[in-house]
Amino acid sequence: MRIGTIVRAAGPRPYLVRAGLAALPVVSLGLLCPVPSLVMALRGRGGAGWWPFLAFSAVLTAWATDLALTPEDTHGALFAADLLLILLSTAGASAHAWTAWPRRSPAAPDPGEDGKNRRPTPA
């Protein structure tokens, strides 16, 4: 180790964080469905990272409105709407958190002295 280098502390493995965020909408029964998308948007995915957060926030708002306005026992189309919103807020948010987690990109190759990507010859 060279002097002046910073050693990164060992934190939780990325797949454990990803699994935790994917389980959050299911464990909370859909009430925290926008949280994984918010975490991914705040981690710096740019403008495209905020669209899923807005979509799952809209699903949560529609689910809460539907819950407030729907009678206790529903049948037919009202039941289908309830089921769809619950599935979107639990399974949809969980699947999105698991599949859309940012992957690490491979490191760019070091350009040679002349700017061309050449591998150094072994000495």
Backbone torsions as a table, in degrees:
resi	resn	phi	psi	omega
1	MET	NA	132.5	179.8
2	ARG	-81.6	156.1	176.3
3	ILE	-72.6	135.1	178.8
4	GLY	95.4	-3.1	177.1
5	THR	-86.0	148.9	-179.8
6	ILE	-101.6	128.7	177.8
7	VAL	-95.1	125.1	-179.5
8	ARG	-77.9	132.3	178.8
9	ALA	-68.6	143.6	-179.7
10	ALA	-73.7	118.3	178.9
11	GLY	-108.4	-171.0	178.6
12	PRO	-65.9	148.3	179.5
13	ARG	-63.9	144.4	-178.3
14	PRO	-59.5	-34.1	-179.2
15	TYR	-71.1	-26.3	175.9
16	LEU	-71.2	-39.3	176.5
17	VAL	-65.5	-43.4	178.6
18	ARG	-62.0	-42.0	179.0
19	ALA	-67.1	-38.2	177.7
20	GLY	-64.5	-43.1	178.1
21	LEU	-69.0	-32.1	177.4
22	ALA	-71.9	-30.4	180.0
23	ALA	-81.1	-21.3	-175.5
24	LEU	-57.2	-46.9	178.6
25	PRO	-64.7	-32.4	-179.2
26	VAL	-74.1	-43.9	-178.3
27	VAL	-65.9	-35.8	-179.5
28	SER	-87.8	7.3	-178.7
29	LEU	56.9	34.6	175.1
30	GLY	91.1	-6.1	-177.3
31	LEU	-73.8	-22.4	178.1
32	LEU	-111.8	31.9	-176.1
33	CYS	-64.0	-30.0	178.8
34	PRO	-78.2	-12.2	-172.8
35	VAL	-62.4	-47.4	178.7
36	PRO	-60.3	-37.7	178.2
37	SER	-68.3	-35.4	176.9
38	LEU	-65.0	-42.4	178.3
39	VAL	-61.7	-44.2	179.7
40	MET	-66.8	-36.3	178.7
41	ALA	-68.1	-39.4	179.2
42	LEU	-72.4	-23.2	178.3
43	ARG	-74.3	-3.6	172.2
44	GLY	101.4	40.0	176.9
45	ARG	-85.4	6.2	179.4
46	GLY	80.2	-162.0	-177.8
47	GLY	-64.8	-30.1	-178.8
48	ALA	-70.3	-20.1	179.8
49	GLY	-75.1	-18.8	-178.1
50	TRP	-85.1	-21.2	-178.9
51	TRP	-63.8	-44.9	176.7
52	PRO	-63.6	-35.4	177.3
53	PHE	-62.6	-43.9	178.0
54	LEU	-65.1	-39.5	179.8
55	ALA	-64.8	-46.1	-179.9
56	PHE	-72.1	-26.9	172.4
57	SER	-67.1	-39.1	176.8
58	ALA	-66.4	-38.7	177.0
59	VAL	-63.0	-42.6	179.1
60	LEU	-64.5	-41.3	178.1
61	THR	-64.4	-43.1	178.5
62	ALA	-65.4	-37.6	179.6
63	TRP	-66.4	-43.5	178.7
64	ALA	-66.3	-39.5	177.4
65	THR	-65.4	-43.6	179.1
66	ASP	-63.4	-39.1	179.0
67	LEU	-64.5	-38.2	-178.8
68	ALA	-73.5	-31.3	-173.3
69	LEU	-100.2	-12.3	-176.5
70	THR	-88.0	136.9	175.8
71	PRO	-65.7	169.0	-175.3
72	GLU	-60.5	-47.8	179.2
73	ASP	-109.4	121.8	-177.4
74	THR	-118.0	155.9	178.3
75	HIS	-141.8	157.5	172.2
76	GLY	67.5	-128.0	-173.5
77	ALA	-65.8	-37.8	178.3
78	LEU	-64.6	-39.6	176.8
79	PHE	-65.6	-40.5	178.8
80	ALA	-64.1	-39.7	177.9
81	ALA	-65.5	-42.7	177.1
82	ASP	-60.1	-46.5	-178.8
83	LEU	-63.5	-42.2	179.2
84	LEU	-62.8	-45.0	-180.0
85	LEU	-66.1	-38.6	178.3
86	ILE	-67.5	-41.0	178.0
87	LEU	-65.6	-39.9	178.2
88	LEU	-65.6	-39.8	-176.7
89	SER	-78.9	-18.0	177.5
90	THR	-106.2	-70.2	-175.8
91	ALA	-68.5	-38.6	-179.7
92	GLY	-65.2	-46.1	179.2
93	ALA	-67.5	-35.7	178.7
94	SER	-68.0	-44.4	178.1
95	ALA	-64.5	-39.0	177.7
96	HIS	-64.5	-42.6	179.9
97	ALA	-64.1	-34.8	-179.0
98	TRP	-76.2	-40.0	-173.7
99	THR	-89.6	-26.2	-174.9
100	ALA	-96.4	7.0	179.6
101	TRP	-62.1	133.4	-176.4
102	PRO	-62.0	132.2	177.5
103	ARG	-90.2	151.1	174.6
104	ARG	-77.2	132.6	178.1
105	SER	-86.7	146.3	179.4
106	PRO	-65.3	149.0	-178.8
107	ALA	-64.9	142.2	178.6
108	ALA	-69.8	141.1	179.0
109	PRO	-66.5	147.8	-178.9
110	ASP	-74.8	122.8	177.8
111	PRO	-69.0	143.4	179.9
112	GLY	-68.5	-174.2	-178.7
113	GLU	-62.3	-34.5	-177.8
114	ASP	-93.1	8.5	177.6
115	GLY	89.9	-6.1	178.0
116	LYS	-95.3	144.7	-177.4
117	ASN	-76.7	88.8	177.1
118	ARG	-116.0	144.1	175.6
119	ARG	-82.5	140.6	178.6
120	PRO	-67.4	143.8	178.5
121	THR	-77.3	136.6	178.8
122	PRO	-65.3	141.1	-177.6
123	ALA	-93.1	NA	NA
